[in-house]
């Protein structure tokens, strides 16, 4: 267990500077391409654990459709194409399962998980790319990532030190209410740091409001992915990052906080 935690810390310390440099210096189109690639890899993990284990299941179909949906969201500005993309996802998925050999009692779950995965992964994570495209986009990305991951880290340590009241014991026995509160405080701290470092025009009240709300929304995303894994009987979504599990395990909170930060920025600023 100690070796696993050390590996987790070392990988986190190694990846963090690379991510920071990329956010600072990569042009917007390159950042969106990275989001698309990470979304595709996350879709591959999701389809692999969620679709019924049967030869007629088509995880690659879900990955392809979800990736196209991500590209449409990030690179096509017409908002009506979002609904067009959803309609196309449904039609193509139904058409695929109409003309292959399959177990009829599996078809509904195969179609449902394919569409759900595209919305859950591709649509939600695409908001990270949209956040980067906002005015002061670098600031908003650091608010998004910093508050989300600091909330998770703070919740982990506070929960282990003083946590006694379980938050959602059936889904994630290790999470506590005390950890949740510690995570919110950690998120607020990062919000203030981002204000001081990147954009002093960000209001003090918004550091508190956004920090607290991200600290609440992020764990909801984390617990939601845990609920999915519990329902299909897996511990980790993958093993891409040593000590951290799969991409879904690292990004589950961002799936929920990215849309939240995007619309907060659009509505308030």
C-alpha positions as CSV (number, residue, x, y, z in Angstrom):
1,X,0.0,0.0,0.0
2,X,2.8,2.4,0.9
3,X,4.6,1.6,-2.4
4,X,1.4,2.2,-4.3
5,X,0.9,5.6,-2.7
6,X,4.5,6.6,-3.5
7,X,4.1,5.6,-7.1
8,X,0.9,7.7,-7.2
9,X,2.7,10.7,-5.8
10,X,5.7,10.3,-8.1
11,X,3.5,10.1,-11.2
12,X,1.4,13.0,-10.1
13,X,4.6,15.1,-9.5
14,X,6.0,14.1,-12.9
15,X,2.8,14.8,-14.9
16,X,1.8,18.1,-13.3
17,X,4.7,20.3,-14.7
18,X,4.0,18.9,-18.2
19,X,0.4,19.7,-17.9
20,X,1.1,23.2,-16.6
21,X,3.6,23.9,-19.5
22,X,1.1,22.6,-22.1
23,X,-1.8,24.8,-20.8
24,X,0.5,27.9,-20.8
25,X,2.1,27.5,-24.2
26,X,-0.1,25.2,-26.4
27,X,-2.3,27.0,-28.9
28,X,-6.1,26.5,-28.4
29,X,-6.4,24.1,-31.4
30,X,-3.7,21.9,-30.0
31,X,-5.3,21.9,-26.5
32,X,-8.6,20.9,-28.1
33,X,-6.9,18.0,-30.0
34,X,-5.4,16.8,-26.7
35,X,-8.9,16.9,-25.1
36,X,-10.2,14.9,-28.1
37,X,-7.5,12.3,-27.7
38,X,-8.0,12.0,-23.9
39,X,-11.7,11.8,-24.5
40,X,-11.2,8.9,-26.9
41,X,-9.0,7.0,-24.5
42,X,-11.6,7.6,-21.7
43,X,-14.3,6.3,-24.0
44,X,-12.3,3.2,-24.7
45,X,-12.1,2.5,-20.9
46,X,-15.8,3.2,-20.4
47,X,-17.0,1.0,-23.2
48,X,-14.7,-1.7,-22.1
49,X,-16.2,-1.9,-18.6
50,X,-19.8,-1.0,-19.3
51,X,-20.9,-2.9,-22.4
52,X,-22.1,-6.4,-21.9
53,X,-19.4,-9.1,-22.4
54,X,-20.6,-10.5,-25.7
55,X,-19.2,-10.7,-29.2
56,X,-21.9,-8.5,-30.6
57,X,-20.9,-5.6,-28.3
58,X,-19.1,-2.9,-30.2
59,X,-16.8,-0.8,-27.9
60,X,-15.0,0.6,-31.0
61,X,-18.3,1.9,-32.3
62,X,-18.9,3.9,-29.1
63,X,-15.3,5.2,-29.1
64,X,-15.7,6.4,-32.8
65,X,-19.1,8.0,-32.3
66,X,-18.0,9.7,-29.0
67,X,-14.8,11.0,-30.6
68,X,-16.8,12.5,-33.5
69,X,-19.2,14.0,-31.0
70,X,-16.2,15.6,-29.1
71,X,-14.8,17.0,-32.3
72,X,-18.2,18.5,-33.2
73,X,-18.6,20.1,-29.8
74,X,-15.1,21.6,-29.8
75,X,-14.5,22.6,-33.4
76,X,-18.0,23.4,-34.8
77,X,-19.5,26.6,-33.3
78,X,-23.1,26.1,-34.4
79,X,-25.0,25.1,-31.2
80,X,-27.7,23.3,-33.2
81,X,-25.2,20.7,-34.2
82,X,-25.1,19.4,-30.7
83,X,-28.6,18.1,-31.0
84,X,-27.9,17.0,-34.5
85,X,-24.9,15.0,-33.1
86,X,-27.1,13.4,-30.5
87,X,-29.7,12.4,-33.1
88,X,-26.9,10.9,-35.3
89,X,-25.5,8.9,-32.3
90,X,-28.9,7.3,-31.8
91,X,-29.6,6.6,-35.4
92,X,-26.2,5.1,-36.2
93,X,-26.2,3.0,-33.0
94,X,-29.6,1.6,-33.7
95,X,-28.7,0.9,-37.4
96,X,-25.5,-1.0,-36.3
97,X,-27.4,-3.3,-33.9
98,X,-30.2,-3.9,-36.4
99,X,-27.9,-5.6,-38.9
100,X,-25.6,-7.7,-36.8
101,X,-26.0,-11.1,-35.1
102,X,-26.8,-10.5,-31.5
103,X,-28.6,-11.6,-28.4
104,X,-31.9,-9.7,-28.4
105,X,-32.0,-9.5,-24.6
106,X,-28.7,-7.6,-24.7
107,X,-29.6,-5.0,-27.4
108,X,-31.2,-2.4,-25.2
109,X,-28.3,-2.4,-22.7
110,X,-25.7,-2.3,-25.6
111,X,-27.5,0.7,-27.2
112,X,-28.1,2.5,-23.9
113,X,-24.5,2.2,-22.7
114,X,-23.1,3.3,-26.1
115,X,-25.2,6.5,-26.1
116,X,-24.8,7.1,-22.4
117,X,-21.0,6.7,-22.6
118,X,-20.8,9.2,-25.5
119,X,-22.8,11.8,-23.4
120,X,-21.1,11.0,-20.1
121,X,-17.5,11.1,-21.4
122,X,-17.4,12.9,-24.7
123,X,-20.0,15.7,-24.0
124,X,-19.0,16.4,-20.4
125,X,-15.2,16.3,-20.9
126,X,-15.5,18.5,-24.0
127,X,-16.3,21.4,-21.7
128,X,-12.6,21.4,-20.6
129,X,-11.8,22.4,-24.1
130,X,-14.5,25.0,-24.2
131,X,-13.2,26.5,-20.9
132,X,-9.8,27.0,-22.5
133,X,-11.4,28.9,-25.3
134,X,-13.0,31.5,-23.0
135,X,-11.5,34.9,-22.4
136,X,-8.9,34.4,-19.7
137,X,-9.0,30.8,-20.7
138,X,-5.7,29.8,-19.0
139,X,-7.0,31.2,-15.7
140,X,-10.2,29.3,-16.0
141,X,-8.4,26.1,-16.8
142,X,-6.2,26.4,-13.8
143,X,-9.3,27.2,-11.7
144,X,-11.0,24.1,-13.1
145,X,-8.1,21.7,-12.7
146,X,-6.6,23.2,-9.6
147,X,-9.8,23.4,-7.5
148,X,-11.0,20.0,-8.7
149,X,-7.8,18.1,-7.9
150,X,-7.0,20.0,-4.7
151,X,-10.5,19.3,-3.5
152,X,-9.8,15.6,-4.1
153,X,-6.4,15.6,-2.5
154,X,-7.5,17.7,0.5
155,X,-10.5,15.4,1.0
156,X,-8.3,12.4,1.0
157,X,-5.9,13.6,3.7
158,X,-8.5,15.3,5.9
159,X,-10.7,12.2,5.6
160,X,-7.9,9.9,6.7
161,X,-6.8,12.1,9.6
162,X,-10.2,13.1,11.1
163,X,-12.9,11.5,9.0
164,X,-15.5,9.5,11.0
165,X,-18.9,10.2,9.3
166,X,-19.3,8.3,6.0
167,X,-20.4,10.3,3.0
168,X,-21.7,7.4,0.7
169,X,-20.6,4.2,2.3
170,X,-22.3,1.9,-0.2
171,X,-20.5,3.4,-3.1
172,X,-17.2,4.7,-1.7
173,X,-16.6,3.6,1.9
174,X,-13.4,5.8,2.2
175,X,-15.2,9.1,1.6
176,X,-16.3,11.1,4.7
177,X,-18.2,14.3,5.4
178,X,-15.1,15.7,7.1
179,X,-13.1,15.0,4.0
180,X,-15.7,16.7,1.9
181,X,-15.4,19.8,4.0
182,X,-11.6,19.7,3.8
183,X,-11.8,19.4,0.1
184,X,-14.0,22.5,-0.2
185,X,-11.5,24.5,1.8
186,X,-8.6,23.2,-0.4
187,X,-10.6,24.2,-3.4
188,X,-11.1,27.7,-2.1
189,X,-7.4,28.1,-1.3
190,X,-6.5,27.2,-4.9
191,X,-9.1,29.7,-6.2
192,X,-7.4,32.5,-4.2
193,X,-4.0,31.4,-5.5
194,X,-5.2,31.4,-9.1
195,X,-6.6,34.9,-8.5
196,X,-3.3,36.2,-7.2
197,X,-1.2,34.5,-9.8
198,X,-3.2,34.8,-13.0
199,X,-6.0,37.3,-12.9
200,X,-6.5,39.8,-10.0
201,X,-9.7,40.9,-11.6
202,X,-11.4,37.7,-10.4
203,X,-13.6,38.8,-7.5
204,X,-12.9,37.6,-3.9
205,X,-16.5,36.5,-3.4
206,X,-16.2,34.3,-6.5
207,X,-13.1,32.6,-5.0
208,X,-15.3,31.5,-2.1
209,X,-18.4,30.7,-4.2
210,X,-16.7,28.9,-7.0
211,X,-14.2,27.1,-4.7
212,X,-16.9,25.8,-2.4
213,X,-19.2,24.7,-5.3
214,X,-16.4,23.0,-7.2
215,X,-15.5,21.2,-3.9
216,X,-19.1,20.0,-3.8
217,X,-19.6,19.1,-7.5
218,X,-16.3,17.3,-8.0
219,X,-17.0,14.6,-5.4
220,X,-20.4,14.0,-7.0
221,X,-18.5,13.2,-10.3
222,X,-16.1,11.0,-8.4
223,X,-19.0,9.1,-6.7
224,X,-20.9,8.8,-9.9
225,X,-18.0,7.0,-11.6
226,X,-17.6,4.8,-8.5
227,X,-21.3,4.0,-8.8
228,X,-20.8,2.9,-12.4
229,X,-17.8,0.7,-11.4
230,X,-19.7,-0.9,-8.5
231,X,-22.6,-1.7,-10.8
232,X,-20.3,-3.6,-13.2
233,X,-18.0,-5.1,-10.6
234,X,-14.7,-3.5,-11.4
235,X,-12.2,-1.7,-9.1
236,X,-10.4,0.5,-11.6
237,X,-11.5,1.7,-15.1
238,X,-8.0,0.8,-16.4
239,X,-4.3,0.8,-15.5
240,X,-2.9,3.5,-17.9
241,X,-1.4,5.6,-15.1
242,X,0.6,3.6,-12.5
243,X,-0.9,4.1,-9.0
244,X,-3.8,6.1,-10.4
245,X,-5.8,3.5,-12.3
246,X,-7.4,4.6,-15.6
247,X,-8.2,8.0,-17.1
248,X,-11.8,7.8,-15.9
249,X,-10.5,7.3,-12.4
250,X,-8.5,10.5,-12.6
251,X,-11.0,12.6,-14.6
252,X,-14.3,11.6,-13.2
253,X,-14.6,14.8,-11.1
254,X,-13.6,17.0,-14.0
255,X,-16.5,15.6,-16.0
256,X,-18.8,17.3,-13.6
257,X,-16.8,20.4,-12.7
258,X,-15.9,21.4,-16.3
259,X,-19.5,22.2,-17.4
260,X,-20.0,23.9,-14.1
261,X,-17.0,26.2,-14.4
262,X,-17.8,26.9,-18.0
263,X,-21.3,28.2,-17.4
264,X,-20.2,30.0,-14.2
265,X,-17.6,31.9,-16.3
266,X,-20.1,32.6,-19.1
267,X,-22.9,33.8,-16.8
268,X,-20.9,35.7,-14.2
269,X,-18.0,37.1,-16.4
